[in-house]
Every structure is written in structure tokens, then in C-alpha cells.
Amino acid sequence: MALIDFECRKCGKKFFEIMSPHDVGRIKCPECGGEVKRVYKENYSGKHPDGCGGDCGSCSGCH
């Protein structure tokens, strides 16, 4: 199972599903029923921005 991000091609809604990657083609937008595209995000590098101590309350870059 994987957490997969999607965006609707019709209404623009962004959402995610926890599912098998083999089932990606079956997903429709939960808002309008439209076709969706898979959205790929950059991998988190584990590095904190300069000046950030790793405390998410003090740094917007970690979110």
C-alpha cells in the first residue's frame, strides 16, 4: 500500500488515497467524479532550512 496524491483534471481538487499503485487508474475525483492525474512531490531530504533547529513550531520550511 502507498499514499498517492492526485489532482482532478476537471475541478482541480487535490486529494490523496492509501492504495495499491496497481489501482491508480480506477480513481475518480471524490468531489465531481472527474478524471484525475497523479501528482508527484519532491522527496523530503531530511535537511532543515538554514537557521532551523528542527522544531516545526519555529520553522515553516519543515512542513
N, CA, C and O atoms as a printed pandas DataFrame, in Angstrom:
     atom_number atom_name residue_name chain_id  residue_number  x_coord  y_coord  z_coord
0              1         N          MET        A               1    0.837   -1.182    0.000
1              2        CA          MET        A               1    0.000    0.000    0.000
2              3         C          MET        A               1    0.883    1.247    0.000
3              4         O          MET        A               1    1.984    1.247    0.551
4              5         N          ALA        A               2    0.387    2.288   -0.618
5              6        CA          ALA        A               2    1.144    3.535   -0.710
6              7         C          ALA        A               2    0.188    4.716   -0.595
7              8         O          ALA        A               2   -0.993    4.607   -0.924
8              9         N          LEU        A               3    0.706    5.833   -0.129
9             10        CA          LEU        A               3   -0.056    7.080   -0.095
10            11         C          LEU        A               3    0.222    7.775   -1.422
11            12         O          LEU        A               3    1.366    8.121   -1.718
12            13         N          ILE        A               4   -0.819    7.978   -2.217
13            14        CA          ILE        A               4   -0.663    8.528   -3.559
14            15         C          ILE        A               4   -1.490    9.803   -3.681
15            16         O          ILE        A               4   -2.676    9.815   -3.353
16            17         N          ASP        A               5   -0.859   10.873   -4.154
17            18        CA          ASP        A               5   -1.510   12.172   -4.321
18            19         C          ASP        A               5   -2.104   12.286   -5.719
19            20         O          ASP        A               5   -1.525   11.819   -6.700
20            21         N          PHE        A               6   -3.284   12.924   -5.785
21            22        CA          PHE        A               6   -3.984   13.128   -7.043
22            23         C          PHE        A               6   -4.483   14.561   -7.144
23            24         O          PHE        A               6   -4.622   15.259   -6.140
24            25         N          GLU        A               7   -4.750   14.987   -8.379
25            26        CA          GLU        A               7   -5.412   16.261   -8.640
26            27         C          GLU        A               7   -6.430   16.033   -9.751
27            28         O          GLU        A               7   -6.128   15.404  -10.766
28            29         N          CYS        A               8   -7.634   16.549   -9.547
29            30        CA          CYS        A               8   -8.696   16.391  -10.537
30            31         C          CYS        A               8   -8.414   17.282  -11.744
31            32         O          CYS        A               8   -8.086   18.459  -11.594
32            33         N          ARG        A               9   -8.542   16.715  -12.931
33            34        CA          ARG        A               9   -8.341   17.480  -14.165
34            35         C          ARG        A               9   -9.520   18.419  -14.442
35            36         O          ARG        A               9   -9.373   19.401  -15.171
36            37         N          LYS        A              10  -10.680   18.122  -13.865
37            38        CA          LYS        A              10  -11.886   18.911  -14.127
38            39         C          LYS        A              10  -12.060   20.059  -13.125
39            40         O          LYS        A              10  -12.213   21.211  -13.530
40            41         N          CYS        A              11  -12.036   19.754  -11.822
41            42        CA          CYS        A              11  -12.326   20.793  -10.823
42            43         C          CYS        A              11  -11.099   21.254  -10.037
43            44         O          CYS        A              11  -11.177   22.233   -9.294
44            45         N          GLY        A              12   -9.955   20.554  -10.193
45            46        CA          GLY        A              12   -8.721   20.971   -9.533
46            47         C          GLY        A              12   -8.559   20.499   -8.098
47            48         O          GLY        A              12   -7.560   20.827   -7.458
48            49         N          LYS        A              13   -9.526   19.729   -7.572
49            50        CA          LYS        A              13   -9.424   19.244   -6.191
50            51         C          LYS        A              13   -8.181   18.381   -6.036
51            52         O          LYS        A              13   -7.898   17.517   -6.866
52            53         N          LYS        A              14   -7.440   18.632   -4.949
53            54        CA          LYS        A              14   -6.264   17.827   -4.619
54            55         C          LYS        A              14   -6.626   16.922   -3.458
55            56         O          LYS        A              14   -7.238   17.364   -2.485
56            57         N          PHE        A              15   -6.247   15.655   -3.557
57            58        CA          PHE        A              15   -6.555   14.691   -2.510
58            59         C          PHE        A              15   -5.557   13.546   -2.586
59            60         O          PHE        A              15   -4.769   13.457   -3.527
60            61         N          PHE        A              16   -5.598   12.664   -1.580
61            62        CA          PHE        A              16   -4.724   11.503   -1.600
62            63         C          PHE        A              16   -5.530   10.263   -1.261
63            64         O          PHE        A              16   -6.601   10.341   -0.661
64            65         N          GLU        A              17   -5.001    9.132   -1.651
65            66        CA          GLU        A              17   -5.586    7.832   -1.343
66            67         C          GLU        A              17   -4.479    6.924   -0.837
67            68         O          GLU        A              17   -3.336    7.021   -1.284
68            69         N          ILE        A              18   -4.812    6.049    0.088
69            70        CA          ILE        A              18   -3.891    4.997    0.518
70            71         C          ILE        A              18   -4.350    3.751   -0.216
71            72         O          ILE        A              18   -5.432    3.224    0.041
72            73         N          MET        A              19   -3.510    3.285   -1.136
73            74        CA          MET        A              19   -3.946    2.232   -2.046
74            75         C          MET        A              19   -2.764    1.518   -2.685
75            76         O          MET        A              19   -1.615    1.932   -2.530
76            77         N          SER        A              20   -3.054    0.458   -3.392
77            78        CA          SER        A              20   -2.044   -0.229   -4.181
78            79         C          SER        A              20   -1.773    0.593   -5.438
79            80         O          SER        A              20   -2.717    1.053   -6.080
80            81         N          PRO        A              21   -0.513    0.786   -5.802
81            82        CA          PRO        A              21   -0.204    1.520   -7.035
82            83         C          PRO        A              21   -0.839    0.892   -8.282
83            84         O          PRO        A              21   -1.013    1.570   -9.294
84            85         N          HIS        A              22   -1.180   -0.383   -8.214
85            86        CA          HIS        A              22   -1.796   -1.065   -9.354
86            87         C          HIS        A              22   -3.218   -0.579   -9.621
87            88         O          HIS        A              22   -3.747   -0.789  -10.713
88            89         N          ASP        A              23   -3.848    0.072   -8.626
89            90        CA          ASP        A              23   -5.233    0.517   -8.763
90            91         C          ASP        A              23   -5.373    1.995   -9.116
91            92         O          ASP        A              23   -6.487    2.518   -9.108
92            93         N          VAL        A              24   -4.288    2.671   -9.420
93            94        CA          VAL        A              24   -4.306    4.117   -9.678
94            95         C          VAL        A              24   -5.284    4.483  -10.792
95            96         O          VAL        A              24   -5.970    5.499  -10.682
96            97         N          GLY        A              25   -5.369    3.709  -11.835
97            98        CA          GLY        A              25   -6.231    4.016  -12.974
98            99         C          GLY        A              25   -7.716    3.995  -12.671
99           100         O          GLY        A              25   -8.516    4.463  -13.481
100          101         N          ARG        A              26   -8.098    3.466  -11.527
101          102        CA          ARG        A              26   -9.514    3.357  -11.159
102          103         C          ARG        A              26  -10.028    4.554  -10.363
103          104         O          ARG        A              26  -11.226    4.642  -10.097
104          105         N          ILE        A              27   -9.151    5.469   -9.981
105          106        CA          ILE        A              27   -9.523    6.571   -9.101
106          107         C          ILE        A              27  -10.231    7.683   -9.871
107          108         O          ILE        A              27   -9.793    8.081  -10.951
108          109         N          LYS        A              28  -11.314    8.172   -9.313
109          110        CA          LYS        A              28  -12.060    9.327   -9.827
110          111         C          LYS        A              28  -12.093   10.379   -8.727
111          112         O          LYS        A              28  -11.893   10.060   -7.555
112          113         N          CYS        A              29  -12.339   11.609   -9.090
113          114        CA          CYS        A              29  -12.425   12.705   -8.128
114          115         C          CYS        A              29  -13.603   12.477   -7.177
115          116         O          CYS        A              29  -14.721   12.229   -7.630
116          117         N          PRO        A              30  -13.363   12.557   -5.865
117          118        CA          PRO        A              30  -14.461   12.377   -4.913
118          119         C          PRO        A              30  -15.431   13.563   -4.905
119          120         O          PRO        A              30  -16.544   13.455   -4.388
120          121         N          GLU        A              31  -15.010   14.682   -5.472
121          122        CA          GLU        A              31  -15.835   15.898   -5.483
122          123         C          GLU        A              31  -16.784   15.922   -6.682
123          124         O          GLU        A              31  -17.982   16.156   -6.525
124          125         N          CYS        A              32  -16.244   15.679   -7.885
125          126        CA          CYS        A              32  -17.063   15.828   -9.096
126          127         C          CYS        A              32  -17.119   14.569   -9.962
127          128         O          CYS        A              32  -17.866   14.525  -10.940
128          129         N          GLY        A              33  -16.330   13.539   -9.609
129          130        CA          GLY        A              33  -16.319   12.309  -10.393
130          131         C          GLY        A              33  -15.452   12.382  -11.636
131          132         O          GLY        A              33  -15.448   11.458  -12.450
132          133         N          GLY        A              34  -14.708   13.489  -11.788
133          134        CA          GLY        A              34  -13.871   13.691  -12.964
134          135         C          GLY        A              34  -12.613   12.830  -12.973
135          136         O          GLY        A              34  -12.261   12.188  -11.983
136          137         N          GLU        A              35  -11.954   12.841  -14.119
137          138        CA          GLU        A              35  -10.679   12.146  -14.271
138          139         C          GLU        A              35   -9.619   12.842  -13.426
139          140         O          GLU        A              35   -9.664   14.059  -13.243
140          141         N          VAL        A              36   -8.672   12.073  -12.915
141          142        CA          VAL        A              36   -7.616   12.639  -12.078
142          143         C          VAL        A              36   -6.250   12.337  -12.665
143          144         O          VAL        A              36   -6.084   11.423  -13.473
144          145         N          LYS        A              37   -5.276   13.129  -12.237
145          146        CA          LYS        A              37   -3.888   12.851  -12.590
146          147         C          LYS        A              37   -3.118   12.640  -11.298
147          148         O          LYS        A              37   -3.432   13.230  -10.264
148          149         N          ARG        A              38   -2.126   11.804  -11.374
149          150        CA          ARG        A              38   -1.274   11.560  -10.220
150          151         C          ARG        A              38   -0.315   12.734  -10.071
151          152         O          ARG        A              38    0.243   13.214  -11.057
152          153         N          VAL        A              39   -0.122   13.195   -8.835
153          154        CA          VAL        A              39    0.756   14.323   -8.549
154          155         C          VAL        A              39    1.985   13.786   -7.836
155          156         O          VAL        A              39    1.875   13.086   -6.829
156          157         N          TYR        A              40    3.148   14.115   -8.360
157          158        CA          TYR        A              40    4.404   13.674   -7.756
158          159         C          TYR        A              40    5.024   14.835   -7.008
159          160         O          TYR        A              40    5.162   15.934   -7.544
160          161         N          LYS        A              41    5.396   14.582   -5.768
161          162        CA          LYS        A              41    6.031   15.607   -4.941
162          163         C          LYS        A              41    7.510   15.298   -4.825
163          164         O          LYS        A              41    7.936   14.151   -4.964
164          165         N          GLU        A              42    8.290   16.347   -4.567
165          166        CA          GLU        A              42    9.714   16.145   -4.341
166          167         C          GLU        A              42    9.898   15.349   -3.063
167          168         O          GLU        A              42    9.140   15.510   -2.107
168          169         N          ASN        A              43   10.900   14.497   -3.050
169          170        CA          ASN        A              43   11.195   13.729   -1.846
170          171         C          ASN        A              43   11.744   14.631   -0.766
171          172         O          ASN        A              43   12.497   15.564   -1.046
172          173         N          TYR        A              44   11.369   14.355    0.459
173          174        CA          TYR        A              44   11.883   15.094    1.604
174          175         C          TYR        A              44   13.327   14.679    1.817
175          176         O          TYR        A              44   13.622   13.488    1.912
176          177         N          SER        A              45   14.233   15.647    1.893
177          178        CA          SER        A              45   15.659   15.349    2.004
178          179         C          SER        A              45   16.104   15.110    3.429
179          180         O          SER        A              45   17.196   14.588    3.652
180          181         N          GLY        A              46   15.281   15.480    4.403
181          182        CA          GLY        A              46   15.670   15.332    5.796
182          183         C          GLY        A              46   16.497   16.491    6.299
183          184         O          GLY        A              46   16.873   16.519    7.471
184          185         N          LYS        A              47   16.788   17.452    5.433
185          186        CA          LYS        A              47   17.587   18.613    5.824
186          187         C          LYS        A              47   16.657   19.750    6.224
187          188         O          LYS        A              47   15.584   19.925    5.645
188          189         N          HIS        A              48   17.078   20.509    7.208
189          190        CA          HIS        A              48   16.309   21.656    7.661
190          191         C          HIS        A              48   16.847   22.915    6.996
191          192         O          HIS        A              48   18.048   23.007    6.741
192          193         N          PRO        A              49   15.989   23.883    6.713
193          194        CA          PRO        A              49   16.455   25.159    6.157
194          195         C          PRO        A              49   17.433   25.842    7.107
195          196         O          PRO        A              49   17.412   25.598    8.313
196          197         N          ASP        A              50   18.280   26.689    6.562
197          198        CA          ASP        A              50   19.247   27.419    7.388
198          199         C          ASP        A              50   18.549   28.135    8.532
199          200         O          ASP        A              50   17.523   28.785    8.336
200          201         N          GLY        A              51   19.111   28.012    9.726
201          202        CA          GLY        A              51   18.569   28.681   10.899
202          203         C          GLY        A              51   17.463   27.908   11.594
203          204         O          GLY        A              51   16.957   28.349   12.626
204          205         N          CYS        A              52   17.082   26.775   11.053
205          206        CA          CYS        A              52   16.014   25.988   11.658
206          207         C          CYS        A              52   16.621   24.918   12.549
207          208         O          CYS        A              52   17.518   24.182   12.138
208          209         N          GLY        A              53   16.128   24.842   13.753
209          210        CA          GLY        A              53   16.626   23.846   14.695
210          211         C          GLY        A              53   15.898   22.530   14.631
211          212         O          GLY        A              53   16.188   21.633   15.422
212          213         N          GLY        A              54   14.960   22.384   13.718
213          214        CA          GLY        A              54   14.222   21.140   13.600
214          215         C          GLY        A              54   12.923   21.135   14.387
215          216         O          GLY        A              54   12.182   20.153   14.342
216          217         N          ASP        A              55   12.633   22.205   15.102
217          218        CA          ASP        A              55   11.388   22.337   15.848
218          219         C          ASP        A              55   10.349   22.921   14.901
219          220         O          ASP        A              55   10.402   24.109   14.581
220          221         N          CYS        A              56    9.408   22.102   14.450
221          222        CA          CYS        A              56    8.452   22.543   13.428
222          223         C          CYS        A              56    7.643   23.762   13.839
223          224         O          CYS        A              56    7.117   24.465   12.975
224          225         N          GLY        A              57    7.530   24.028   15.119
225          226        CA          GLY        A              57    6.803   25.208   15.557
226          227         C          GLY        A              57    7.530   26.496   15.226
227          228         O          GLY        A              57    6.919   27.563   15.182
228          229         N          SER        A              58    8.841   26.403   14.992
229          230        CA          SER        A              58    9.622   27.613   14.733
230          231         C          SER        A              58   10.032   27.763   13.276
231          232         O          SER        A              58   10.734   28.712   12.929
232          233         N          CYS        A              59    9.609   26.848   12.423
233          234        CA          CYS        A              59   10.126   26.851   11.057
234          235         C          CYS        A              59    9.049   26.412   10.073
235          236         O          CYS        A              59    8.575   25.278   10.138
236          237         N          SER        A              60    8.667   27.284    9.182
237          238        CA          SER        A              60    7.651   26.920    8.192
238          239         C          SER        A              60    8.216   26.058    7.075
239          240         O          SER        A              60    7.451   25.472    6.309
240          241         N          GLY        A              61    9.528   25.967    6.964
241          242        CA          GLY        A              61   10.141   25.193    5.889
242          243         C          GLY        A              61   10.087   23.695    6.070
243          244         O          GLY        A              61   10.332   22.959    5.115
244          245         N          CYS        A              62    9.777   23.223    7.246
245          246        CA          CYS        A              62    9.758   21.783    7.514
246          247         C          CYS        A              62    8.425   21.143    7.157
247          248         O          CYS        A              62    8.315   19.917    7.141
248          249         N          HIS        A              63    7.433   21.935    6.876
249          250        CA          HIS        A              63    6.088   21.393    6.662
250          251         C          HIS        A              63    5.898   20.953    5.241
251          252         O          HIS        A              63    4.823   20.472    4.882
